[in-house]
């Protein structure tokens, strides 16, 4: 945590982009697996 605070703004902005892309991929994966689990629940209920 302290290392991030010590970084200059330029370094932080350069490193933020790939982290954001990874977070978006991770969030997309979570949403997709959630939707799949919801579909499985609906099929079990007989909808």
CORWO-V716775 format. One line per field, one symbol per residue. ss: DSSP state (a for helix, b for strand, c for the rest). burial: b if it has 24 or more other C-alpha atoms within 12 Angstrom, else e. A space follows every 10 residues. Layout:
# CORWO-V716775
ss->???
burial->???
This chain:
# CORWO-V716775
ss->caaaaaccaa aaaaaaaaaa aaaaaaaaaa aaaaaaaaaa aaaaacc
burial->eeeeeeeeee eeeeeeeeee eeeeeeeeee eeeeeeeeee eeeeeee
